Amino acid sequence: MMLVPAGRHGPEFIVTPNFYVIKEYNNSDLYALFIGNLADRIASGGGAFRGQFGDVGKMLRSDVLKMQKALEGQGYDIGKADGLAGYKTRRSIGAWQAKNGIEPTCFPQKNLLGKF
């Protein structure tokens, strides 16, 4: 699977089934990426991430929750409304953006607050 946790313009990762094994311990995409990267660095001397994550985490969880509830009210499958921008939430944001003539980033952004 291709994972882009910082949105369309951030780093991209191809994750394997081990990614989901790591997430069984802590269900955070970023946690699993960093643990996987650490394991790669220990095993093969691999380096740090090559791309920048940018402003990941600038959105308040309460703001993401508002977006989720608004999207859910429009019939989008956001998964669980919990204030966390998981895969289904990001997919729904991207679908909403495309439907409304906005270039899809698939990532919650402050400029989207109140637009759903």
Chimera marker file (.cmm) of the C-alpha trace (Angstrom):
<marker_set name="trace">
<marker id="1" x="0.000" y="0.000" z="0.000" r="1" g="1" b="0" radius="0.5"/>
<marker id="2" x="1.146" y="3.562" z="-0.655" r="1" g="1" b="0" radius="0.5"/>
<marker id="3" x="0.984" y="5.756" z="2.436" r="1" g="1" b="0" radius="0.5"/>
<marker id="4" x="1.257" y="9.564" z="2.321" r="1" g="1" b="0" radius="0.5"/>
<marker id="5" x="0.812" y="10.661" z="5.940" r="1" g="1" b="0" radius="0.5"/>
<marker id="6" x="1.635" y="14.336" z="5.311" r="1" g="1" b="0" radius="0.5"/>
<marker id="7" x="-0.630" y="14.702" z="2.308" r="1" g="1" b="0" radius="0.5"/>
<marker id="8" x="0.015" y="14.883" z="-1.382" r="1" g="1" b="0" radius="0.5"/>
<marker id="9" x="3.185" y="16.964" z="-1.193" r="1" g="1" b="0" radius="0.5"/>
<marker id="10" x="4.868" y="15.085" z="1.653" r="1" g="1" b="0" radius="0.5"/>
<marker id="11" x="6.966" y="11.920" z="1.595" r="1" g="1" b="0" radius="0.5"/>
<marker id="12" x="5.466" y="8.709" z="0.225" r="1" g="1" b="0" radius="0.5"/>
<marker id="13" x="5.958" y="5.239" z="1.670" r="1" g="1" b="0" radius="0.5"/>
<marker id="14" x="5.249" y="1.775" z="0.407" r="1" g="1" b="0" radius="0.5"/>
<marker id="15" x="4.178" y="-0.243" z="3.427" r="1" g="1" b="0" radius="0.5"/>
<marker id="16" x="4.128" y="-4.014" z="3.756" r="1" g="1" b="0" radius="0.5"/>
<marker id="17" x="2.110" y="-6.307" z="6.046" r="1" g="1" b="0" radius="0.5"/>
<marker id="18" x="4.690" y="-5.704" z="8.813" r="1" g="1" b="0" radius="0.5"/>
<marker id="19" x="3.469" y="-2.115" z="8.964" r="1" g="1" b="0" radius="0.5"/>
<marker id="20" x="0.098" y="-3.394" z="10.192" r="1" g="1" b="0" radius="0.5"/>
<marker id="21" x="1.758" y="-5.720" z="12.689" r="1" g="1" b="0" radius="0.5"/>
<marker id="22" x="3.499" y="-2.700" z="14.227" r="1" g="1" b="0" radius="0.5"/>
<marker id="23" x="0.163" y="-0.840" z="14.278" r="1" g="1" b="0" radius="0.5"/>
<marker id="24" x="-1.338" y="-3.608" z="16.434" r="1" g="1" b="0" radius="0.5"/>
<marker id="25" x="0.833" y="-2.271" z="19.264" r="1" g="1" b="0" radius="0.5"/>
<marker id="26" x="0.168" y="1.429" z="18.561" r="1" g="1" b="0" radius="0.5"/>
<marker id="27" x="-2.410" y="2.308" z="15.893" r="1" g="1" b="0" radius="0.5"/>
<marker id="28" x="-0.541" y="5.394" z="14.670" r="1" g="1" b="0" radius="0.5"/>
<marker id="29" x="0.699" y="5.556" z="11.071" r="1" g="1" b="0" radius="0.5"/>
<marker id="30" x="3.582" y="7.826" z="12.077" r="1" g="1" b="0" radius="0.5"/>
<marker id="31" x="4.588" y="5.555" z="14.959" r="1" g="1" b="0" radius="0.5"/>
<marker id="32" x="4.642" y="2.521" z="12.655" r="1" g="1" b="0" radius="0.5"/>
<marker id="33" x="6.667" y="4.413" z="10.022" r="1" g="1" b="0" radius="0.5"/>
<marker id="34" x="9.269" y="5.566" z="12.524" r="1" g="1" b="0" radius="0.5"/>
<marker id="35" x="9.597" y="2.133" z="14.153" r="1" g="1" b="0" radius="0.5"/>
<marker id="36" x="9.915" y="0.522" z="10.708" r="1" g="1" b="0" radius="0.5"/>
<marker id="37" x="12.555" y="3.076" z="9.716" r="1" g="1" b="0" radius="0.5"/>
<marker id="38" x="14.446" y="2.479" z="12.959" r="1" g="1" b="0" radius="0.5"/>
<marker id="39" x="14.414" y="-1.270" z="12.318" r="1" g="1" b="0" radius="0.5"/>
<marker id="40" x="15.712" y="-0.725" z="8.768" r="1" g="1" b="0" radius="0.5"/>
<marker id="41" x="18.482" y="1.528" z="10.072" r="1" g="1" b="0" radius="0.5"/>
<marker id="42" x="19.540" y="-1.036" z="12.673" r="1" g="1" b="0" radius="0.5"/>
<marker id="43" x="19.406" y="-3.974" z="10.241" r="1" g="1" b="0" radius="0.5"/>
<marker id="44" x="21.079" y="-2.434" z="7.214" r="1" g="1" b="0" radius="0.5"/>
<marker id="45" x="22.484" y="0.921" z="8.171" r="1" g="1" b="0" radius="0.5"/>
<marker id="46" x="19.723" y="2.695" z="6.244" r="1" g="1" b="0" radius="0.5"/>
<marker id="47" x="19.395" y="6.434" z="6.572" r="1" g="1" b="0" radius="0.5"/>
<marker id="48" x="16.843" y="8.916" z="7.734" r="1" g="1" b="0" radius="0.5"/>
<marker id="49" x="13.727" y="9.792" z="5.774" r="1" g="1" b="0" radius="0.5"/>
<marker id="50" x="14.522" y="11.636" z="2.544" r="1" g="1" b="0" radius="0.5"/>
<marker id="51" x="11.460" y="13.889" z="2.413" r="1" g="1" b="0" radius="0.5"/>
<marker id="52" x="10.136" y="16.507" z="4.787" r="1" g="1" b="0" radius="0.5"/>
<marker id="53" x="6.910" y="15.981" z="6.692" r="1" g="1" b="0" radius="0.5"/>
<marker id="54" x="6.160" y="19.686" z="6.792" r="1" g="1" b="0" radius="0.5"/>
<marker id="55" x="3.476" y="20.873" z="9.182" r="1" g="1" b="0" radius="0.5"/>
<marker id="56" x="2.015" y="17.515" z="10.220" r="1" g="1" b="0" radius="0.5"/>
<marker id="57" x="0.022" y="17.972" z="13.372" r="1" g="1" b="0" radius="0.5"/>
<marker id="58" x="-0.844" y="21.661" z="12.993" r="1" g="1" b="0" radius="0.5"/>
<marker id="59" x="-4.555" y="20.819" z="12.974" r="1" g="1" b="0" radius="0.5"/>
<marker id="60" x="-6.261" y="20.523" z="16.334" r="1" g="1" b="0" radius="0.5"/>
<marker id="61" x="-7.886" y="17.183" z="16.956" r="1" g="1" b="0" radius="0.5"/>
<marker id="62" x="-11.157" y="19.012" z="17.665" r="1" g="1" b="0" radius="0.5"/>
<marker id="63" x="-10.965" y="20.638" z="14.218" r="1" g="1" b="0" radius="0.5"/>
<marker id="64" x="-10.414" y="17.277" z="12.517" r="1" g="1" b="0" radius="0.5"/>
<marker id="65" x="-13.391" y="15.917" z="14.487" r="1" g="1" b="0" radius="0.5"/>
<marker id="66" x="-15.576" y="18.773" z="13.167" r="1" g="1" b="0" radius="0.5"/>
<marker id="67" x="-14.473" y="17.940" z="9.620" r="1" g="1" b="0" radius="0.5"/>
<marker id="68" x="-15.217" y="14.263" z="10.170" r="1" g="1" b="0" radius="0.5"/>
<marker id="69" x="-18.709" y="14.957" z="11.488" r="1" g="1" b="0" radius="0.5"/>
<marker id="70" x="-19.456" y="17.313" z="8.601" r="1" g="1" b="0" radius="0.5"/>
<marker id="71" x="-18.241" y="14.779" z="6.034" r="1" g="1" b="0" radius="0.5"/>
<marker id="72" x="-20.152" y="11.996" z="7.765" r="1" g="1" b="0" radius="0.5"/>
<marker id="73" x="-23.291" y="14.152" z="7.612" r="1" g="1" b="0" radius="0.5"/>
<marker id="74" x="-22.850" y="14.328" z="3.837" r="1" g="1" b="0" radius="0.5"/>
<marker id="75" x="-22.642" y="10.541" z="3.554" r="1" g="1" b="0" radius="0.5"/>
<marker id="76" x="-18.875" y="10.067" z="3.406" r="1" g="1" b="0" radius="0.5"/>
<marker id="77" x="-17.387" y="7.006" z="5.127" r="1" g="1" b="0" radius="0.5"/>
<marker id="78" x="-14.796" y="8.546" z="7.437" r="1" g="1" b="0" radius="0.5"/>
<marker id="79" x="-14.521" y="5.499" z="9.654" r="1" g="1" b="0" radius="0.5"/>
<marker id="80" x="-14.779" y="6.482" z="13.314" r="1" g="1" b="0" radius="0.5"/>
<marker id="81" x="-15.259" y="10.173" z="14.137" r="1" g="1" b="0" radius="0.5"/>
<marker id="82" x="-12.376" y="10.458" z="16.602" r="1" g="1" b="0" radius="0.5"/>
<marker id="83" x="-10.450" y="13.559" z="15.552" r="1" g="1" b="0" radius="0.5"/>
<marker id="84" x="-7.661" y="11.504" z="13.983" r="1" g="1" b="0" radius="0.5"/>
<marker id="85" x="-7.000" y="11.827" z="10.255" r="1" g="1" b="0" radius="0.5"/>
<marker id="86" x="-6.877" y="8.151" z="9.354" r="1" g="1" b="0" radius="0.5"/>
<marker id="87" x="-7.060" y="6.579" z="5.920" r="1" g="1" b="0" radius="0.5"/>
<marker id="88" x="-10.858" y="6.807" z="5.539" r="1" g="1" b="0" radius="0.5"/>
<marker id="89" x="-10.928" y="10.420" z="6.699" r="1" g="1" b="0" radius="0.5"/>
<marker id="90" x="-8.154" y="11.405" z="4.290" r="1" g="1" b="0" radius="0.5"/>
<marker id="91" x="-9.843" y="9.505" z="1.454" r="1" g="1" b="0" radius="0.5"/>
<marker id="92" x="-13.131" y="11.281" z="2.194" r="1" g="1" b="0" radius="0.5"/>
<marker id="93" x="-11.465" y="14.698" z="2.307" r="1" g="1" b="0" radius="0.5"/>
<marker id="94" x="-9.898" y="13.997" z="-1.091" r="1" g="1" b="0" radius="0.5"/>
<marker id="95" x="-13.214" y="12.855" z="-2.557" r="1" g="1" b="0" radius="0.5"/>
<marker id="96" x="-14.948" y="15.974" z="-1.202" r="1" g="1" b="0" radius="0.5"/>
<marker id="97" x="-12.201" y="18.216" z="-2.592" r="1" g="1" b="0" radius="0.5"/>
<marker id="98" x="-12.428" y="16.615" z="-6.051" r="1" g="1" b="0" radius="0.5"/>
<marker id="99" x="-16.227" y="16.869" z="-6.052" r="1" g="1" b="0" radius="0.5"/>
<marker id="100" x="-15.999" y="20.574" z="-5.188" r="1" g="1" b="0" radius="0.5"/>
<marker id="101" x="-13.368" y="21.524" z="-7.757" r="1" g="1" b="0" radius="0.5"/>
<marker id="102" x="-10.472" y="21.716" z="-5.317" r="1" g="1" b="0" radius="0.5"/>
<marker id="103" x="-7.182" y="19.980" z="-6.070" r="1" g="1" b="0" radius="0.5"/>
<marker id="104" x="-7.280" y="16.940" z="-3.763" r="1" g="1" b="0" radius="0.5"/>
<marker id="105" x="-4.650" y="16.889" z="-1.031" r="1" g="1" b="0" radius="0.5"/>
<marker id="106" x="-6.494" y="14.242" z="1.000" r="1" g="1" b="0" radius="0.5"/>
<marker id="107" x="-5.294" y="15.926" z="4.155" r="1" g="1" b="0" radius="0.5"/>
<marker id="108" x="-7.080" y="18.103" z="6.716" r="1" g="1" b="0" radius="0.5"/>
<marker id="109" x="-6.033" y="21.707" z="6.341" r="1" g="1" b="0" radius="0.5"/>
<marker id="110" x="-7.055" y="24.853" z="8.192" r="1" g="1" b="0" radius="0.5"/>
<marker id="111" x="-8.318" y="26.456" z="4.974" r="1" g="1" b="0" radius="0.5"/>
<marker id="112" x="-10.977" y="23.713" z="4.763" r="1" g="1" b="0" radius="0.5"/>
<marker id="113" x="-12.481" y="24.438" z="8.174" r="1" g="1" b="0" radius="0.5"/>
<marker id="114" x="-16.126" y="25.398" z="7.813" r="1" g="1" b="0" radius="0.5"/>
<marker id="115" x="-16.309" y="24.546" z="4.103" r="1" g="1" b="0" radius="0.5"/>
<marker id="116" x="-17.810" y="21.067" z="4.385" r="1" g="1" b="0" radius="0.5"/>
<link id1="1" id2="2" r="1" g="1" b="0" radius="0.2"/>
<link id1="2" id2="3" r="1" g="1" b="0" radius="0.2"/>
<link id1="3" id2="4" r="1" g="1" b="0" radius="0.2"/>
<link id1="4" id2="5" r="1" g="1" b="0" radius="0.2"/>
<link id1="5" id2="6" r="1" g="1" b="0" radius="0.2"/>
<link id1="6" id2="7" r="1" g="1" b="0" radius="0.2"/>
<link id1="7" id2="8" r="1" g="1" b="0" radius="0.2"/>
<link id1="8" id2="9" r="1" g="1" b="0" radius="0.2"/>
<link id1="9" id2="10" r="1" g="1" b="0" radius="0.2"/>
<link id1="10" id2="11" r="1" g="1" b="0" radius="0.2"/>
<link id1="11" id2="12" r="1" g="1" b="0" radius="0.2"/>
<link id1="12" id2="13" r="1" g="1" b="0" radius="0.2"/>
<link id1="13" id2="14" r="1" g="1" b="0" radius="0.2"/>
<link id1="14" id2="15" r="1" g="1" b="0" radius="0.2"/>
<link id1="15" id2="16" r="1" g="1" b="0" radius="0.2"/>
<link id1="16" id2="17" r="1" g="1" b="0" radius="0.2"/>
<link id1="17" id2="18" r="1" g="1" b="0" radius="0.2"/>
<link id1="18" id2="19" r="1" g="1" b="0" radius="0.2"/>
<link id1="19" id2="20" r="1" g="1" b="0" radius="0.2"/>
<link id1="20" id2="21" r="1" g="1" b="0" radius="0.2"/>
<link id1="21" id2="22" r="1" g="1" b="0" radius="0.2"/>
<link id1="22" id2="23" r="1" g="1" b="0" radius="0.2"/>
<link id1="23" id2="24" r="1" g="1" b="0" radius="0.2"/>
<link id1="24" id2="25" r="1" g="1" b="0" radius="0.2"/>
<link id1="25" id2="26" r="1" g="1" b="0" radius="0.2"/>
<link id1="26" id2="27" r="1" g="1" b="0" radius="0.2"/>
<link id1="27" id2="28" r="1" g="1" b="0" radius="0.2"/>
<link id1="28" id2="29" r="1" g="1" b="0" radius="0.2"/>
<link id1="29" id2="30" r="1" g="1" b="0" radius="0.2"/>
<link id1="30" id2="31" r="1" g="1" b="0" radius="0.2"/>
<link id1="31" id2="32" r="1" g="1" b="0" radius="0.2"/>
<link id1="32" id2="33" r="1" g="1" b="0" radius="0.2"/>
<link id1="33" id2="34" r="1" g="1" b="0" radius="0.2"/>
<link id1="34" id2="35" r="1" g="1" b="0" radius="0.2"/>
<link id1="35" id2="36" r="1" g="1" b="0" radius="0.2"/>
<link id1="36" id2="37" r="1" g="1" b="0" radius="0.2"/>
<link id1="37" id2="38" r="1" g="1" b="0" radius="0.2"/>
<link id1="38" id2="39" r="1" g="1" b="0" radius="0.2"/>
<link id1="39" id2="40" r="1" g="1" b="0" radius="0.2"/>
<link id1="40" id2="41" r="1" g="1" b="0" radius="0.2"/>
<link id1="41" id2="42" r="1" g="1" b="0" radius="0.2"/>
<link id1="42" id2="43" r="1" g="1" b="0" radius="0.2"/>
<link id1="43" id2="44" r="1" g="1" b="0" radius="0.2"/>
<link id1="44" id2="45" r="1" g="1" b="0" radius="0.2"/>
<link id1="45" id2="46" r="1" g="1" b="0" radius="0.2"/>
<link id1="46" id2="47" r="1" g="1" b="0" radius="0.2"/>
<link id1="47" id2="48" r="1" g="1" b="0" radius="0.2"/>
<link id1="48" id2="49" r="1" g="1" b="0" radius="0.2"/>
<link id1="49" id2="50" r="1" g="1" b="0" radius="0.2"/>
<link id1="50" id2="51" r="1" g="1" b="0" radius="0.2"/>
<link id1="51" id2="52" r="1" g="1" b="0" radius="0.2"/>
<link id1="52" id2="53" r="1" g="1" b="0" radius="0.2"/>
<link id1="53" id2="54" r="1" g="1" b="0" radius="0.2"/>
<link id1="54" id2="55" r="1" g="1" b="0" radius="0.2"/>
<link id1="55" id2="56" r="1" g="1" b="0" radius="0.2"/>
<link id1="56" id2="57" r="1" g="1" b="0" radius="0.2"/>
<link id1="57" id2="58" r="1" g="1" b="0" radius="0.2"/>
<link id1="58" id2="59" r="1" g="1" b="0" radius="0.2"/>
<link id1="59" id2="60" r="1" g="1" b="0" radius="0.2"/>
<link id1="60" id2="61" r="1" g="1" b="0" radius="0.2"/>
<link id1="61" id2="62" r="1" g="1" b="0" radius="0.2"/>
<link id1="62" id2="63" r="1" g="1" b="0" radius="0.2"/>
<link id1="63" id2="64" r="1" g="1" b="0" radius="0.2"/>
<link id1="64" id2="65" r="1" g="1" b="0" radius="0.2"/>
<link id1="65" id2="66" r="1" g="1" b="0" radius="0.2"/>
<link id1="66" id2="67" r="1" g="1" b="0" radius="0.2"/>
<link id1="67" id2="68" r="1" g="1" b="0" radius="0.2"/>
<link id1="68" id2="69" r="1" g="1" b="0" radius="0.2"/>
<link id1="69" id2="70" r="1" g="1" b="0" radius="0.2"/>
<link id1="70" id2="71" r="1" g="1" b="0" radius="0.2"/>
<link id1="71" id2="72" r="1" g="1" b="0" radius="0.2"/>
<link id1="72" id2="73" r="1" g="1" b="0" radius="0.2"/>
<link id1="73" id2="74" r="1" g="1" b="0" radius="0.2"/>
<link id1="74" id2="75" r="1" g="1" b="0" radius="0.2"/>
<link id1="75" id2="76" r="1" g="1" b="0" radius="0.2"/>
<link id1="76" id2="77" r="1" g="1" b="0" radius="0.2"/>
<link id1="77" id2="78" r="1" g="1" b="0" radius="0.2"/>
<link id1="78" id2="79" r="1" g="1" b="0" radius="0.2"/>
<link id1="79" id2="80" r="1" g="1" b="0" radius="0.2"/>
<link id1="80" id2="81" r="1" g="1" b="0" radius="0.2"/>
<link id1="81" id2="82" r="1" g="1" b="0" radius="0.2"/>
<link id1="82" id2="83" r="1" g="1" b="0" radius="0.2"/>
<link id1="83" id2="84" r="1" g="1" b="0" radius="0.2"/>
<link id1="84" id2="85" r="1" g="1" b="0" radius="0.2"/>
<link id1="85" id2="86" r="1" g="1" b="0" radius="0.2"/>
<link id1="86" id2="87" r="1" g="1" b="0" radius="0.2"/>
<link id1="87" id2="88" r="1" g="1" b="0" radius="0.2"/>
<link id1="88" id2="89" r="1" g="1" b="0" radius="0.2"/>
<link id1="89" id2="90" r="1" g="1" b="0" radius="0.2"/>
<link id1="90" id2="91" r="1" g="1" b="0" radius="0.2"/>
<link id1="91" id2="92" r="1" g="1" b="0" radius="0.2"/>
<link id1="92" id2="93" r="1" g="1" b="0" radius="0.2"/>
<link id1="93" id2="94" r="1" g="1" b="0" radius="0.2"/>
<link id1="94" id2="95" r="1" g="1" b="0" radius="0.2"/>
<link id1="95" id2="96" r="1" g="1" b="0" radius="0.2"/>
<link id1="96" id2="97" r="1" g="1" b="0" radius="0.2"/>
<link id1="97" id2="98" r="1" g="1" b="0" radius="0.2"/>
<link id1="98" id2="99" r="1" g="1" b="0" radius="0.2"/>
<link id1="99" id2="100" r="1" g="1" b="0" radius="0.2"/>
<link id1="100" id2="101" r="1" g="1" b="0" radius="0.2"/>
<link id1="101" id2="102" r="1" g="1" b="0" radius="0.2"/>
<link id1="102" id2="103" r="1" g="1" b="0" radius="0.2"/>
<link id1="103" id2="104" r="1" g="1" b="0" radius="0.2"/>
<link id1="104" id2="105" r="1" g="1" b="0" radius="0.2"/>
<link id1="105" id2="106" r="1" g="1" b="0" radius="0.2"/>
<link id1="106" id2="107" r="1" g="1" b="0" radius="0.2"/>
<link id1="107" id2="108" r="1" g="1" b="0" radius="0.2"/>
<link id1="108" id2="109" r="1" g="1" b="0" radius="0.2"/>
<link id1="109" id2="110" r="1" g="1" b="0" radius="0.2"/>
<link id1="110" id2="111" r="1" g="1" b="0" radius="0.2"/>
<link id1="111" id2="112" r="1" g="1" b="0" radius="0.2"/>
<link id1="112" id2="113" r="1" g="1" b="0" radius="0.2"/>
<link id1="113" id2="114" r="1" g="1" b="0" radius="0.2"/>
<link id1="114" id2="115" r="1" g="1" b="0" radius="0.2"/>
<link id1="115" id2="116" r="1" g="1" b="0" radius="0.2"/>
</marker_set>
